[in-house]
């Protein structure tokens, strides 16, 4: 899949191109006056129209030319990169694209760039908490800003119907955003300005856009929305990947991380009964066989298969009491737990007809058990996803060559496991589809 970005200046074109590169695209920027390289391996092209300070008529001409170039190149998604302080011909340039693409096109304007302190709430663009019209940028001699309300800016510059989706809707998540977008589209609005104050909210907006069929969406933003929407549309173009997430930790943090992943991926986990694994009796083998069968069935319909002992309402086992009853040590029982999870994971990799595109494991004991059970000789390390979460690939054994991310059980915030799985997805797409 190819994505084209039409930017009103060079630095903005580069900034969005870099974000797309981090999402698995091969990116390049065409400087003002240049031509799109038609015979190349690039999957993301940003064109600098140098139109921020030119007249509206010149801006229209330059954007239309860029659109035509990107269409010939084969872009299936085209985004409009705007200034993070809303200077320039925002409405005019958006109109050009909507009119060129046609009646099934809708522009979604998200002027937020949270990593740079730009957020939109109530339609107002705030820069580090200050309305943009009260910042130094308002004194720009070439293009002073006197309005901070993004819907008003678009209405003043555009000839098409404009509406606004507030933060109250965005905070309710993807489904609420999707319903509101569809409602505004049915009302014939062509430009929808949407509030956002976090990257997670921008991802939810992008997901909502990607989930609506039959509409040609144009992301209009300083970069984050275009990158997120591009990644999600690219993911729709590839065959379903298969990833396995194995988690043995039962800490509250792990619970929050798993719940967030389950919600984002609509996953249906395989809950392995810890009470059956913490034993040297026949219940251990029976539980492994049961969980393996369930996992193989669930993998058919899921991109991300979660194998975990952390079930809702799980209470920590009293290993001391169990060890006393079974006449073994607590250490022996703890190892039976981690080895059981590892065996279920290994069985799935061995028995499934699907290629496993990556694995994630939380906790050093679980990762070590997976290596032992699968006969892996080593893990080749390549990158750090987040602090104390390493990316690499297995060397030797059942998992030989399969990408893996390992993370400590007490590491990160509630988004951490999801970020790791998304990293695996991006790496898969970068290596096989997008390039």
C-alpha positions, 0 to 999 in steps of 0.5 A: 500500500502507498500513502501520499502526503501533501505538505505546505512546507518542507520540514512538515513533509519530512516530519510526517515522512519520518513518522510513517517510516517508523510505522513501516513505510519506506519514505521520501520527500519531494522538494518543491518543484521536484517530481515523484520518483515513479520507479522506486521502492518507496511506499510513502511520498511527501510532497512539499508544495511550499504553499503556507504563505502563498495566495489561495489561488496559488495554493490550490494550483500547487496542491492539485498538481501534487495530488495528480502526481501522487495519483499517478504514482499509485497512492491509495491514501492521501493526507494533507499535512498542515502546520501544527499552529494552523497557519496557512491555507488549511481550508482552501487546500482541503477543499481542493483535495475533496473536490478532486477526489469526489463526493465520497471523500471526507476530510478529518481534521485533527490539529493535535500533535501531543508530543509537541504540546499541541492539543485540541479541546473544545475545538481550540488549539492549545500550545503548551496549554495556551491558545495559539492566538496568545502565543508568539506564533500569532505574531508571525509577520507572514501569517498572523493567527487571530483565531484558535478555534479550528472549526472556525478557521476551516469555516472561514477558509472552506466552501464546504460544510464543516462540523466539530466532534468534541472531546466528550465523544473522543474520550468514549473510544473508537466505537463512539467516534465511529458512530459520530463520524457516520452521523456527520457523514450522513448529514453531508458534512465534508470536513470534520474537525475532531478534538484530541489531547493524547496519541491514544485518542488520535489512534482511536480516531484513526481506527474509527476512520479505517473501520468505515467502508465506502468513504475516502478519508483524507487525514488533515493534520500535523502528522500523527493522524496521517501516520496512524491512519496510514498504518491501519490502512496498510494493515488492512491490505495484508493477510492476517498476521499471527502473534502469540503473547505469553504472560505469567505474571499476576501483578495488577500492572500486568492485569492493566496491560493485558486488559488494554491489549484485549480491548485494542485487539478484541482478543479472546485469551486462553486462560490457563488454570494456574491451580492445575499447573501448580502441581506434580499430579496428572492435572498438569498434563491434562491442563496443558492438553486442554489449553493447547486445544483451546489455543489452536482453535482460537488462533484461527480467528485471532491475530493476537493469541494471548496465553496467560494464567492471569484470568479475571478475578485470579487470586494468588496461589498459596504455593507454600500450602500446595507444596506441603500437600504435594511433598515438593518445594515451592520452587518446584511448583513455580517452575511447573507454572512457567514450564506449563505456559511455555509448553502450551506456547510451544505446542501451538507453534508446533501444531498450528498450520499458520506461520507465527509472525512474532511472540511476546513474553512477559517475565524473565522466568516465562521467557527462560522456560519458553527457551528451554522447552523450545530448545532455543540456543539464544536470542539475537537482539536487535532493538529496544522497544521501550525501556527494559523491553528487548526485540530480537529473534530466537536462534535454534529450536522450535522457534528458530528465526521467529521474532520475539519481544521480552519484557519484565513483568513489572515494567511499563504502563498500561499501554506497554504490551500493546506497544510491543505487539504493535512494534511486532506488527510494524516490523512484519509489515516493513519486512514483507508488505510495505517495502 
